[in-house]
Amino acid sequence: MVFDSGDPEEILDFIHHYKIPYRQLLGNDDILDLYRANQGFPTTFVIDGGGTIRSRTLGSPPNKFKSIQAAVDEALAASS
């Protein structure tokens, strides 16, 4: 989910530039509270097809994208 990260066109440009292959959702304040994502930005989630949060990353640690990709790969493997 993407919160307070610019307008939808800017977000799409970022996704295309970094070739992010998975779906991004634009969130509102209700979703922000529901997922407890108001502890800091960025907070990055990997959510599987069943709606289960597989990974939550607060901030931008050094291996952020590597760990996110591992969580995505794990979620995809579990669903097959």
Number of C-alpha atoms within 10 A of each C-alpha: 17 17 18 11 11 10 10 11 9 11 15 14 11 12 15 11 9 9 9 13 9 10 8 14 9 13 12 12 11 9 14 16 11 9 13 11 20 14 11 9 14 16 19 18 21 22 16 17 10 8 8 11 14 14 16 15 17 14 13 12 9 8 8 14 14 10 14 18 15 14 20 19 11 13 20 12 9 9 9 5
